Amino acid sequence: MALSIDGVGIPDSQLAKEITELVRDTESPLLFHHSSRVYYFGALAGKRLGLTFDPELLYAGAMFHDMGLTHQHSSACERFEVDGANVARSFLCSHGIAQNDVDLVWNAIALHTTPGIPQHMHPVVALVTAGVEMDVLGIDYPAFSGADREQVVAAHPRSLNFKEDILEAFYNGIKHKPGTTFGNVKADVMADKDPDFQRGNFCSVIRNSAWKG
């Protein structure tokens, strides 16, 4: 039986079991455990906020969100988020999941590195991003009890040097298609027009997060 943390557990369904097996067999242990923690942190955040969501769809979004970083599913020119979303869409469609639900999971994965938007969307979209931001960036770290954090990490361990390991995995998954990193154009405009503008730095936020290691 899957671990239950404060009433939150992995769905006990055939679909969830097949998702677990596929992701575990495809991703590195680093990414598999990260994705599993993303689900727990996302679901715990949803419970705390009183949001209504389908745990299976949240689990699909969390578990597939980094599949685009794997060699098997990395395209030559699409953003890795889109690659992962496409893998999830193919899997869910092959299992007869309703198109609206498939689109919801696709959006959750495609938008998980686009801050400022997911939190205004459906809870499944919002909570995949919330789980990622908690596990990678430590956003809302104090909102999760120490007991909950410890149980999640005990079930799905963080590597001793997780911050650098996840950055390396990220780099290895995108280095062959640097053109796909073009993103938030507003920062480019600010840097061009305002000599005092200072860009935020994703890597610095990771390294300075409340998480150890």
C-alpha positions in Angstrom: 0.0 0.0 0.0 1.3 3.5 -0.9 2.4 5.7 1.9 -0.3 8.1 3.3 1.0 11.4 4.6 -1.6 13.6 6.4 -4.3 11.8 4.4 -2.5 12.2 1.1 -1.4 9.1 -0.8 -0.7 7.9 -4.3 -4.0 6.8 -6.0 -4.6 3.1 -5.6 -5.6 2.5 -9.2 -4.3 0.5 -12.2 -3.7 3.8 -14.0 -1.5 5.1 -11.2 0.4 1.8 -10.9 1.2 1.8 -14.7 2.3 5.4 -14.5 4.6 4.5 -11.6 6.1 1.6 -13.4 6.7 3.5 -16.7 8.3 6.5 -15.0 10.4 4.4 -12.7 11.6 2.3 -15.7 12.4 5.4 -17.8 13.8 8.1 -15.5 16.8 8.1 -13.3 16.2 7.5 -9.6 16.9 11.2 -9.1 14.1 12.3 -11.4 11.7 9.5 -10.3 11.9 10.4 -6.6 11.8 14.1 -7.4 8.6 13.6 -9.4 7.1 11.5 -6.6 7.8 14.2 -4.1 6.2 16.7 -6.4 3.0 14.8 -6.2 3.0 14.6 -2.5 3.9 18.3 -2.0 1.3 19.3 -4.6 -1.4 17.2 -3.1 -0.6 18.4 0.4 -0.7 22.0 -0.7 -4.1 21.3 -2.4 -5.4 19.8 0.8 -4.1 22.8 2.9 -5.7 25.2 0.5 -9.0 23.4 0.3 -8.8 22.8 -3.5 -10.8 20.1 -5.3 -8.8 18.0 -7.7 -8.6 14.5 -9.2 -5.6 12.8 -7.5 -5.0 10.6 -10.6 -4.6 13.6 -12.9 -2.4 15.3 -10.4 -0.3 12.2 -10.1 0.0 11.9 -13.9 1.1 15.6 -14.2 3.6 15.2 -11.4 5.1 12.0 -12.6 5.4 12.9 -16.3 6.5 16.5 -15.8 10.3 15.7 -16.3 10.0 12.9 -18.9 11.1 15.4 -21.5 14.5 15.5 -19.8 15.1 11.8 -20.6 17.0 10.6 -23.6 14.1 8.4 -24.8 11.6 11.3 -24.9 13.7 14.4 -25.7 12.9 15.8 -29.1 15.3 17.8 -31.2 13.5 21.1 -31.1 10.6 21.2 -28.7 10.8 22.5 -25.1 11.4 19.7 -22.7 8.1 20.7 -21.0 6.3 20.0 -24.2 8.1 16.7 -24.7 7.0 15.6 -21.3 3.4 16.8 -21.8 3.3 14.9 -25.1 4.4 11.7 -23.4 1.7 12.1 -20.8 -0.9 12.8 -23.5 0.0 9.7 -25.5 -0.1 7.5 -22.4 -3.4 8.9 -21.1 -5.1 8.7 -24.5 -4.0 5.1 -24.9 -5.8 4.4 -21.6 -9.1 6.0 -22.7 -8.9 9.1 -20.5 -11.3 11.8 -21.5 -9.8 14.5 -23.7 -10.6 17.3 -21.3 -8.6 15.5 -18.6 -5.8 14.8 -21.0 -5.6 18.5 -22.0 -5.5 19.4 -18.3 -2.5 17.2 -17.6 -0.8 18.4 -20.8 -1.2 22.1 -19.6 0.0 21.2 -16.1 3.2 19.8 -17.5 3.8 22.3 -20.3 3.4 25.3 -17.8 5.3 24.0 -14.8 8.3 26.2 -15.5 6.3 29.3 -16.3 5.8 31.1 -12.9 2.9 33.5 -12.4 0.4 31.7 -14.6 -0.4 28.2 -13.2 -1.7 29.4 -9.9 -4.6 31.1 -11.7 -5.6 27.9 -13.5 -7.3 24.6 -12.6 -6.0 23.1 -9.4 -4.3 20.3 -11.2 -2.2 22.8 -13.2 -1.6 24.9 -10.1 -0.6 22.1 -7.9 1.9 20.4 -10.3 3.8 23.7 -10.3 3.4 24.2 -6.6 4.9 20.7 -6.0 7.8 21.5 -8.3 8.4 24.9 -6.7 8.4 23.4 -3.2 10.8 20.5 -4.1 13.2 22.4 -6.2 13.0 26.0 -5.0 11.7 25.6 -1.5 8.8 27.9 -2.2 6.3 27.7 0.7 8.7 25.5 2.6 7.5 26.7 6.0 3.9 26.0 5.1 4.6 22.2 5.1 5.1 20.7 8.6 8.5 19.3 9.4 6.8 15.9 9.9 5.3 16.0 6.5 8.5 17.0 4.8 10.4 14.3 6.6 7.9 11.6 5.7 7.9 12.6 2.0 11.7 12.6 1.9 12.0 9.3 3.8 9.7 7.6 1.2 11.3 9.3 -1.8 14.9 10.4 -0.8 16.6 13.5 -2.0 20.2 12.9 -3.0 22.9 14.3 -0.7 23.7 17.0 -3.2 20.2 17.3 -4.8 20.4 21.0 -5.8 23.5 20.5 -8.0 22.3 17.1 -9.1 18.9 18.4 -10.4 20.6 21.3 -12.1 22.9 18.9 -13.9 20.0 16.7 -14.9 18.2 19.8 -16.2 21.3 20.9 -18.2 21.9 17.4 -19.7 18.2 17.3 -20.8 18.3 20.6 -22.7 21.9 21.3 -23.7 21.4 19.8 -27.2 18.6 22.3 -28.0 19.6 25.7 -26.5 17.2 27.6 -28.7 14.3 26.1 -26.7 15.4 28.1 -23.6 14.1 31.4 -25.1 11.4 32.3 -22.6 10.3 35.3 -20.6 10.8 38.2 -23.1 9.9 40.8 -20.5 13.3 40.3 -18.7 15.0 41.0 -22.0 13.1 44.2 -22.5 13.8 45.3 -18.9 17.5 44.5 -19.3 17.6 46.5 -22.6 15.8 49.6 -21.3 16.7 49.8 -17.6 20.5 49.8 -16.7 19.6 49.1 -13.1 17.5 46.0 -13.8 18.7 42.8 -12.2 17.5 39.5 -13.6 16.3 36.8 -11.2 18.4 33.7 -11.3 16.8 30.2 -11.1 20.0 28.5 -10.1 20.7 30.9 -7.3 17.2 30.5 -6.0 17.7 26.7 -5.9 21.1 27.0 -4.1 19.7 29.5 -1.6 16.5 27.6 -0.8 15.5 26.4 2.6 16.2 22.8 1.7 19.5 21.3 2.7 21.6 19.5 0.2 
